[in-house]
Amino acid sequence: MPSAPVHVVSVPVNQIREITQAAWAVPDSIVLSIGEPAFPVARHVLDAGMAALDRDDTNYTPNAGLGPVRAAFAARFARLSGVDDDPSRVFVVAGAQQGLHLALSTLVAPGDDVLVPDPGYPTFAMTVGLLGGTPVPYPLVPEHGFQPRIEILQGLLTPRTRVLMLNSPSNPLGSVFGEDLTRELVRFAHEHDLWIISDECYEAFTYDTPHVSPARFDAGGPAAVPEAREARVITSLTLSKTYGLTGMRIGALVTPPGMEALLSNVMEATVSCVSATAQYAGLAALTGPQEYVSTALAHYRSNRDAATAVLDRLGIDYLDARGAFYLWADLSHATRGDVRGWTKRFLAERGVALAPGTAFGSMGEGWVRIALCGRTDELVEGLSRLPSPGLA
């Protein structure tokens, strides 16, 4: 058999999937390793998808998506970010991951550097490597509240640096960028002629702190920094988390002006267009009743509080989650420098699956990500089985 290219073979295993698939094979295991919302999809969303099938609305759509769906995404983005975007700059994509691949395929050439957060969602680095680029991790550390530092980013720049990946609210950390930091990150990108890809998959879920989109400070935004001569922020959105449509695969890229024709060509060469059925279901989610979102937000906040109560009782340190639906906890007292191996043993011995911190980069060693989106009783029971520092 002919060999695959080195840059493909070297793409690492996704450790989240590794532990989760192992857990699915263990009867009665408690799976806290994957972000799968626990609520049924809203009835009006399901009805819209089935109505599209009933009328045989199963044909191709434009590369960028159906006009009403693009307009609905633009309207939501305007409400949440304050950025009034033209629907013509919205591309409907097959979930945030395909949107990430589309954006990076358009911006990155082989040998280019992309700054990715560490800890950060694993497919950031995986996708860059798959395209022949070089993912350059920028460390997020406890001493700085796991927030990016401009001076650290500055020290990682090379003549090949092309893109800065940002993620707030963060998966896996649950951290949220404040307004001042977000503004400085956009200023940094403009000063160094970098693109920004801003992953805002969890924009609907923050706790006692607002979500701030980098697009606010980009050229054309309502609070554009003086350095912003032309727009360079691409925003990634998804309906997977906001409306529980993880398997429907529908999201959007909000792009700077002037990229429409280029992105349309790249979209044609990857997936052509998103399923019409998914788009009609997504349109119903975006424009219909929003009780799902408010109910989910209340549940995730309640689960966060229940989980931190257990960790407090056990004496386990964690990062205060301000957004998304994950809790980042320090198990270094038990993992002994091999959190990946420890999570496998913990699943085998105690029946609980947690995502190892190293799934998100080397800076995650000793930490685990806990998904807060499932049943409260399973969450509390699973965390109650964790070893406390005094007993490890």
N, C-alpha and C positions, 0 to 999 in steps of 0.2 A: 504494500500500500504506500503511495507517495506520502511524504511527511508534510505536516501542516507548518505554516510559517512560525518562526520562533515567537513573534509577538502575540500569536494566538495561543500557542501551547503554554506560554508563560502567564496567561491570565489566571489569577488564583481562584481556588475554590471559594464559593460564598459560604462562610461558616454559619451564617444564619440558617440557610437552607439545610446545611449538613446536620445541625442539631435538631432542627424542626422535623425533618424527614425521619430521623432516628426516633424522635418522640412519637410520631404518628404510628410507628410500628410497635410501640409499647402500650399494651392495654391499660386503660385508666390513668395514663400519664396526664399531668397538668402542664399544658403548653403555654408558657409565658415568653416564648422566644420570637414570636412573629406578630406583626401588627395587623391583625384581622379583626375589624369591628364586629361586635357581637350582636348587633341589632339587625332585624330583617329590613330589607330595602323597603322604602315607602311604597305603598300600594299604587299611587298615581304614577310613579316612575316605572314600575313593572308594567302597568297598563299601557303606558305610552310605547314601550318597547314591543309589547305583544300586538298593539294596534298597527304598528309599522309592518310587522310580519303578516298580519291578517290582510292588509291591503297590498301585500307583495311589494312593499317599498324596500327592495333589496338590491337596488342597482348601484353603480358607481356614484360617488359624489365628487365634487371638485376636490383637488388635492388638499386645499386648505380647509375643507369642511363645508357644511351647509351654512348658508348665510345667517339664518336665525340663531344657529348654535354659536357661531362666531360673535354675533351681536350680544348674545346672552353672557358669554364669557367676558366680553369687553365691559359690559355693564356691571358684572360682579366685581371685576378688577377695579373699576372706577369707584365703586362704593367702598371697597375695603382699603384701597391704597391711596385714594385721592387723585389717581392718575387717569385722566380722561383719554382713553385710547380709542383710536379708530378701529372698528371691527376688521378692516382690511389688513391690519397688522397682527391679527390673531390666527394662529394655525391650530386646528383641532388635530390632536395626535392620539395614538393608541396607548394611552397611559403616560405617566410622567417619565417612565424609563425610555420609551421610544422617543419622547420629546427630548430627553437628554441626549440620546444618540443622534437625533436629527440636528440639534444645535451644535454638538461637538463635531459632527461630520462636516458641517458647514464652515467651522472656524479653525479646525486643527489639521495641520499637515504632519506627515511622519517626521519625528524628531523635535516637534514643538513641545514646550513645557506647559503644563497646566497645574496651577496651584490648587490643591485639594485639601480639605480639612482632615485632620487626624487627631481625635477620632472623627470619622465622617462616614456617610453611607457608603457601603463597599462598592457599589456599581459606579460611583464617580471615578475611582481609580481604574476599575475594570474596563469601563468604556473607553477611557483615554488610551489605555494599553492596547485594547482591541483595534483602535484606529491607528496604531503605530506611534502615538505620542508618548510623552513621558510624564506620568503623574508625579508631582513634587509635593509631598505632604507638608503642610504647615501645622506645627504642633499646637494643640489646645490643651492647657494644663490646669490642674486644680488651683494653683497659686493665682491664676488670673481668671478664675471662675469659668474655665473652659471657653473663653472668648478670644477671638483673633486679636493679635497685637500687630500694629502697623510696622513696628521696628523689626519684628520677626519676618513678616512678609517682605520687607525691604531687603533683608539679608538673603533671601532665597531667589531674588530676581536674576535672570540671565538674559542675554540677547535673544534667547529662544522663547522666553516666557510670553504666552499668548492670551491665556484665560485665567481668571480668578473665579473659582467655584465658591459660592456662598450658600448657606442653608440655615434659615431661621424662620420659624422654630425648628430646632435641630432634631434630626434623627441621627444618632441615638441619644443625645444628651438631654433633650427637653429644655435646653437653654434658648433664650430669645435675645436678639440684638436690640439694644436701645437706639434711640434716634441719633444720638451723638456718634456712636460707633458706626452706625450704618452710613451716616453722612461722610465720615472719614474714610471708610472703605471705598465709597464711590469716588471720592476725591483722589485717593491713592490710584485707583484704576485709570482715571483720566490723566493723572500726572505721568503715568508710565505706559500709556497707550495700550491698556489691556481691555479685553472684553470681560464682562461679568455675566455668568450664568447663575441666576438666583433661583434656587429650589425653594419654593414656597408651598409645598404640598400640604403643610399643616397650618396654613394661615387662618383657618377657621377656629383653631383651638389654642387659645392662650388664656392664662389665668392671672388676673389682676395686673396685666401689663399689655400694652397694645402691640399689635403686629405692625412693623414698619417695613415697607417695601423699598429696596434700593432704588426702584424706578422713580420714587418721589424726588430724588436728588440728581437724577440723570438729566441730560438736556431735554427740554420739553416738559419736565416734571414741575409740579407746583412749588418745589423748594430746591431747584437746580443749583448745584454748587457753581461758583464762578468759573472753575476750570472746565466745565462741561460745554465744549464747543459743538459736539455732535453726540447723539445717543449711542450708548454701547452696552446697555443692560438688556439681557434676554431673560424674561421671567417664566418659570415653569410652574404650571398649575395642574391640579388633578381633581377628579371627582371621586377617586378611589377611597380616600379617607374622609372627605367632607360628607359624602352621601352613602358611604359603605359600598361603593361600586367597584370593589377591588378586581373582580373577574370580568367586568364589563369592558375594561381597558379604554378609558376615555379621559383625556386631559387637554391642555392647551399650552402653546408657547405664545407669549406676548412679545413681539419683536420690535426693534427699532425700525424707523422708516427706511425704505430703500432695499430691504432684504427680501421682499415678497417674491420676486421672480426666482431668485436663487434658491430660496427655501422650497418653493414649489417644485423645482427640478429635483432637488435632493429627496423630497417627499415621494415623488414619483418613482425614484430609483430604490426606495426602501419598502414602503407599504402601499404606495399609490394613494390610498385614502382610508379613513376609518370606517368601520361598519356603519351603514345607515341606521340599523336598528339601535346600536349603541348611541349614536348621535341623537336620535329622537328620545331615547330614555334620558340622556344627559340634558337635553333641552327641558324636559319636564322637571328634572331635579333642580335645574338652575332657576326656572321661572315659576315653579309651583310652590305649594306650602313648604315652609322651612322648619317644621317642628322636629324633623329628624336631627338637624344640626344642633338645635338648642338642647334636645334630649341627650344627644351624644356628649355634648360639652359638659353638661351637668354630671353625667355618669363618669366621664373621665376624671373630672375634678374630684368627685367622691372617691373613686378608686385610688387616685393619687394620695388622698388624705388617709385612706385605709391602709395603703401600702407603707407610707412613711410612719404610721403609728406602729406597725409591726417592726420595721427596721429600727425605730427609736427604742422599742422595748428590748430588741436584741443587741443594741449598741453598735449597729452597722452604719457606717458613714455613707452619705449619698449626696448627690447634687440636687438642690431644690428645683423641681421641675416647674418651669414657668410657661411651657407650651408643649405642643404635640401630645402624644399619649404614651410616653416612655419615662422610666425612672432609671437613672444611672447610679449604680451602687458599687461600693468598694468592698470586694471580697478578697483582697490581697492577703488577709490573715489566713485564708483557707487555701488559696490557689497556689501559693508557693512558686510563683513565677511561670505557671503553665495554666492559664485560665481556660484555654481551649480543652486541654485534657481534663481539667477539673469539672467542666460542665458536662462532659461525657460521663464521668464517674458519678456525678450528682444525679444525672438522669437515671443511670443504671441502678443506683443505690436508693435514691429517695423518690424517683418517679416524677421529677420536675425538670422541665426544659427551660433554660435561660440562654440568651444570646451572649456568647463570650465577647468580651471587650475587644479582643484582637480581630474580630470580624470587621471592625471599623478602623483598624490601623494599629501600628505598634504601640501608640500611646495609650491604647485601651487595655494593655496587659494589667491583670489584677482586678479589672472592673467587669461588671455584667450589665446588660440592658434588660430591663423588665418591662414587658408590654402591659399596659394598664387598661386595655380596651375590652377585655373579656368579662366573665362573671366575677362578681366581687368575692363570693365565697371561695371559688377556686384560687383567686389571687391571694387572699389572706392565708388559706391553707398551704399553698405552695411556698409562700415566703416564710411561713412559720417553721418550715423544715430547714431553713438556712442555718448554718453554724454561726454562733455568736463569737466574737473575737476571744472571749475568755475560754471557749471550749474547743477552739480550732487546734 
